[in-house]
Amino acid sequence: MDYFDYQSLRDLSHPDFIFKVGTIVELGLAHPGLQDLPEEVGGPVLIKGLNQDLAVSVQAAANKDRFWMADSLNKRQGVQEQVEIWGHFIVMRSKHRNDPSLLQNAGLDPKKKNIKYNASSKAGTPVPEGVKVAHGTTGKLLVSCKGMGKKGSFELRYSTDPNNEAAWKEGGHHTTCRQMLIEGVVPGTKYYICIRFHGANGTSPWSEPVSIIAL
């Protein structure tokens, strides 16, 4: 697997590409760990010459001359190939000498790692929002909230004493966020209602209690 992101270099405009390659060349020429190169690795000296030729072609192609435009593309491909050879050599030397500074000071962008997420790494399920309670027929309350946009179920609970955890009663599970019914409430009594959502990422915290006096 490549350590460096060569695609990011390919995506640059001609001027940005030439400037970036120039930086890679200067860092390579100056790094003490990259001096004694094997014969088959052209390295910064070769890349510098190719990059200078590319700059001349790009300048000549500024008037949209087809010959120079094609010449620029061909020369850029040659520079790109040599940069990639240089990058592979740096990685091999870094591993052989156990010297990560070669990678860090190469001027090439490191390749971003693809992060794989599992269920435990996903963001937690958010608290349901927009909780509202309305009167139904006598002894009934209708509860609603904003949709969660995901498959799952809404769980209700209600209480006349919200500070007493033991006083909370189950209000059932519902697959819709509208017209969730609580039955058997006593008219004239103040009730507190909470909702939480059970989804693919787990169970959300309970929402803040919403109160209403039953009719």
C-alpha positions in Angstrom: 0.0 0.0 0.0 1.3 3.5 -0.9 2.2 5.7 2.0 2.0 8.9 -0.1 -1.1 10.3 -1.7 0.0 10.6 -5.4 -3.6 11.4 -6.5 -3.5 14.7 -4.6 -0.5 15.6 -6.7 -2.2 14.6 -10.0 -5.2 16.8 -9.1 -3.2 20.0 -8.9 -3.2 22.7 -11.7 0.0 22.9 -13.7 1.4 25.9 -11.8 0.6 24.3 -8.4 2.0 21.0 -9.6 5.3 22.6 -10.6 5.5 24.5 -7.3 4.8 21.4 -5.3 7.3 19.3 -7.2 9.9 22.1 -6.6 9.3 21.8 -2.9 9.7 18.0 -3.0 13.0 18.5 -4.9 14.4 21.0 -2.5 13.6 18.9 0.5 15.1 15.8 -1.1 18.3 17.6 -2.0 18.7 19.0 1.5 17.9 15.8 3.5 21.0 14.1 4.8 19.3 10.7 4.7 18.6 11.0 1.0 22.0 11.7 -0.5 23.6 8.4 -1.4 21.1 7.2 -4.0 21.3 3.9 -6.0 21.9 4.3 -9.7 18.4 3.3 -10.7 16.8 6.1 -8.7 17.0 9.5 -10.5 15.9 11.4 -7.4 15.7 15.1 -6.9 18.3 16.0 -9.5 16.5 14.3 -12.3 13.1 15.5 -11.1 14.3 19.1 -11.0 15.4 19.0 -14.6 12.2 17.5 -15.8 10.2 20.0 -13.7 12.0 22.9 -15.3 11.3 21.6 -18.8 7.6 21.2 -17.8 7.5 24.8 -16.6 8.8 26.0 -20.0 6.2 24.0 -21.8 3.4 25.2 -19.6 4.5 28.8 -20.2 4.5 28.2 -23.9 1.1 26.7 -23.7 -0.4 29.8 -22.1 -1.6 30.9 -25.5 -3.5 27.6 -25.9 -1.2 26.3 -28.6 -2.2 22.7 -29.1 1.4 21.5 -29.6 2.6 23.0 -26.3 -0.6 21.9 -24.5 0.0 18.3 -25.5 3.8 18.6 -24.8 2.9 19.9 -21.3 0.7 16.9 -20.5 3.4 14.5 -21.7 6.1 16.2 -19.7 3.9 16.4 -16.6 3.3 12.6 -16.8 7.1 12.1 -16.9 7.5 14.2 -13.8 4.7 12.5 -12.0 6.2 9.1 -12.7 9.6 10.1 -11.4 8.1 11.6 -8.3 6.2 8.4 -7.6 9.4 6.4 -8.0 11.1 8.8 -5.6 8.3 8.4 -3.1 8.5 4.6 -3.2 12.2 4.8 -2.7 11.8 7.1 0.4 9.3 4.6 1.9 11.7 1.7 1.4 14.6 3.5 2.8 12.5 4.7 5.8 11.6 1.2 6.6 15.1 -0.2 6.0 16.7 2.4 8.2 13.8 2.7 10.7 13.9 6.5 10.1 10.3 8.0 9.9 11.8 11.5 9.4 12.3 10.6 5.8 8.6 10.3 5.4 7.8 13.4 7.4 10.1 15.7 5.5 9.6 14.4 2.0 7.2 17.2 0.9 4.7 14.6 -0.3 1.3 14.4 1.3 0.7 11.2 3.3 -2.2 9.1 2.3 -5.3 9.4 4.5 -6.3 6.2 6.1 -9.8 5.0 5.6 -11.5 4.8 9.0 -13.9 1.8 9.4 -16.7 2.4 11.7 -18.5 -0.2 13.7 -21.7 0.1 15.7 -19.7 1.0 18.9 -17.9 3.9 17.1 -21.0 5.5 15.7 -22.3 8.7 17.2 -25.0 8.1 19.9 -28.7 8.4 19.1 -29.8 12.0 19.7 -32.5 13.0 22.1 -36.0 13.4 20.5 -36.8 17.1 20.0 -40.0 19.1 19.8 -41.9 17.0 22.3 -45.5 18.1 22.7 -48.5 16.8 24.7 -52.1 17.5 23.9 -55.5 16.5 25.4 -57.3 13.6 23.8 -60.7 12.4 25.0 -61.2 12.1 28.8 -58.5 10.1 30.4 -56.2 10.2 27.4 -53.1 12.3 26.3 -51.7 12.6 22.8 -47.9 12.9 22.6 -45.8 13.9 19.5 -42.3 14.9 18.6 -40.1 15.6 15.6 -39.3 12.6 13.4 -35.9 10.9 13.8 -35.5 10.0 10.2 -34.4 6.5 11.1 -35.9 3.1 11.7 -36.7 2.5 15.3 -39.3 3.1 18.0 -40.2 5.8 20.4 -40.7 4.9 24.1 -42.9 7.0 26.4 -42.9 7.3 30.1 -45.1 9.5 32.4 -45.3 10.5 36.0 -47.0 12.8 38.5 -43.8 13.0 40.5 -40.9 13.6 38.1 -38.2 13.8 40.8 -39.1 10.3 42.0 -37.6 7.7 39.6 -39.8 5.0 41.0 -42.9 6.9 40.2 -42.4 6.8 36.4 -44.8 4.6 34.5 -44.3 3.0 31.1 -46.2 4.5 28.2 -45.4 1.9 25.6 -43.3 1.8 22.4 -44.5 3.5 19.2 -43.3 3.4 15.6 -44.6 6.8 14.8 -43.7 10.2 16.3 -47.3 11.4 15.9 -50.4 10.7 18.0 -48.7 8.5 20.6 -51.5 7.7 23.1 -51.3 7.5 26.8 -54.5 6.1 28.4 -55.8 6.0 32.0 -54.7 9.4 33.2 -56.7 11.1 36.0 -58.5 14.4 35.0 -57.2 17.4 37.0 -53.8 15.7 37.6 -50.6 17.2 36.3 -48.5 14.7 34.3 -44.9 14.8 33.1 -44.0 13.0 29.9 -40.6 12.0 28.5 -39.6 10.3 25.2 -36.6 8.4 24.1 -35.7 6.8 20.8 -34.4 3.2 20.2 -32.5 3.1 16.9 -29.6 1.4 15.0 -27.1 3.4 17.1 -28.6 2.5 20.4 -31.0 4.2 22.8 -31.1 8.0 23.2 -31.3 9.7 26.6 -34.7 10.7 27.8 -36.0 14.0 26.7 -36.7 16.8 29.2 -40.1 16.3 30.8 -43.1 18.1 29.3 -46.1 18.7 31.6 -49.8 19.0 31.1 -52.9 18.8 33.4 -55.2 16.0 32.2 -58.8 16.8 31.4 
